[in-house]
Amino acid sequence: MQEILFLLLPLAFYSGWKAARKKQKKDQIPRTDSAASPHFVRGINFLLNEEPDKALDIFLESPAIDAQIADTFLSLGNMFRNRGEVNRALRVHQHLVARPDLSREQRQAAMLALGEDFFAAGLLDRAESVFREVIDKYPDNAGVSDPLRHIYEQLQDWDKAIALSQRATSFPNDKNRFIAHYYCEQAEEHLRGSELYQADESLKSALAAYPESARVKVLQARLALARNDRKQALSFYQQAIKKDQRLLGMLIDELLKVFTADAELKQLYQFVHDEYLESNNVRLFPALLSIACSTGNEQAVCALIESHLRNDPLSLQTITRSVAILADQSLVTTDATENSATDARILPTIQAALERLSKGDAHFQCVQCGYKMNDYLWRCPACHHWDTIQNT
């Protein structure tokens, strides 16, 4: 409530000052303006009495709106929306849009704010209608492209999202990357329906829009698997990881499930091992350990584990997998001495405790907003940014 009060107090002072100025010119004093200051004081009194809806009624009954008052109302409505009071935001912005005395710029701003209100309320069809009206009436308004694009993403209307992005000017550096994602979304739908030709065509369009897309390579790999071309699929997966090493955390379970032949696992192990040594990216280490366990190379990574645990940034996932390997090796190599036998019993206990602790730990996190999730997503469900998820 104090936020609203601080927002409207300057407006009340401004209104009073304006009325006082006009009072000095009696021949120019309209009666409605002379009452402007008491009008807003009444509204503020309602705010002080914790009656915001009555205060809104008073404020919205203002007989005339100038630039100062219009900007204040816009800010007031946006503040309501940001606080989750969408119904009040809608009242303010719908009132502004309906007024005939707004300037062109003010009306554009009010319509954009109204569209954002509908979007926040989940009324996507009404939000789309408002934004489309802004585009039709004010084609030079670049600010409408982003919110309309978000609506098409929510509706999963990829054709409209592609068409909008192709002509948008508000995000020139990202438009091709967004277009590639939209084609990839279409390709995933085609793959789920076993429409391999259509999936291939969508991926070609995605690659043409943004050749650096790692997601295209992942989907090309899945398409190759659908066509029973395992060698080509493994090659595409490796190309995807080279373009974006974050993907390995998302792909590792899929890779180990698909590529089970000894030759495939050895090729995969060697690839990840070389990538890890070359980049020194500690986020590759858990995947390297998983592949080592699948290929029987646990002993070969023990030296890497010791160095990693001593020197590199750690995660619960890394420690858990490292202890699991060390526990297995301890059980294999232990002799009859009492101390080594005790170590062999303790390590599995530590491993079990770490596994229990890590069950509730999210595996992925958005670097843009911090949102955590258990499954990798190309688009953060919280802040709606693309390509911002990485494994924790």
C-alpha positions, 0 to 999 in steps of 0.5 A: 500500500505504501508503494501506491501512496508514494507513487500517487503523492507526487501526482497529488502535489502536481495536481494541486500546483496545477490548480493553484496556477490556474486559480491565478488566471480566473478567466481560464479556470474550468471548475473541474480542474479547480477540484483536481487537488481535492479529488486526488486527496480523497483518493489518497485518503482511501489508500490510507484507510486500506481501501484501494478499490475505492481509491482507484474509483476516485483516481479513474474518475479524473475528468482530464488526463495530461502526460503526467497523470497518464504516466502515473496511471501507467506506472500504477497499473504496472505496479499492480501487475508486478505485485500479482494484482492483475484485476486492478492492473486491468482496471487501470489500463482498460480505463486508459485505453478507453479514454479519447484524450491520450496522445499516440505514444500514451495510447501505444504504451497503455495498449502494450500494458493491457496486453501484458495484463492479459498475458499475466492473467493467462488470457492468451487469446485476448493478449494476442488480440491486443498485441496484434491490434498494436501491430496493425495500428502502430507498425513502427512499434518494435516493443510489441514483438517480444510479448507477442513472441512469448504468447506464440511460444506458450501456445506452441504456435511455431508457424506464427512464432517463425513468421513474427521473428522473421520480420521482427526488429526488436531482437536482431541478434537473437532472431535467427537463434529463436527461429532455429528453436521453433523449427526444432520444436516442429521437428520434435513433434514430427519425430514423436509422430514418426514423420521422418521426412517432415522432421528432416525438412524442419531441421534443414530449415533450422540449420539454415536459420542458425548453423551454430545450433547444437540442438539441431545436431541433437535432433539430427542424431535422433533422426539418424537413430530413427533411420537405424544409422547408429554411426551417423547418430553418434557422430551427430551427438559428438558434434552437438557436445563439441558445440555446447558441452553443457549438453553432455549432462542432459545427454549422458543417460540417453547416450548410455542407453542407446550405445551399448556395444563395446566399440561404441562405448569405447569411442564415447569414452575416448571422446568425452575423456579428450574433451575433458582434458582439453577443456578442463570443464569440470561439468564434464566429469560426472559424465566421464565417470558414468561412461567409465563405469559402463566401459569397465574403466573405473581404475583408469579414472581413479587418478583423475578422481583424486586430482578432481576431488583435491583441486576442482570445484565440486558438486554433490553429483560428482562426489557421489559418483567418485565415491562409488568408483572408489568404493568399488575399487577399494573392495576389489583391491583390499587386502586382509589388514584390519584398516583396509577392511574397515575402509572397504566397509566405510566407503559404501556407507558414505556412498549410500549416504551421498546417494540418499542426499543427492536424490532431492538435488536438482540436476539442472539450473537456469543461469539467467534466473536461478530456476532449478529443475530435474530435466534439461529444457531448452527454454527456462519455464520461469524466465522464458529464456532459451539456452540458459540451462546448465547442469549443476 
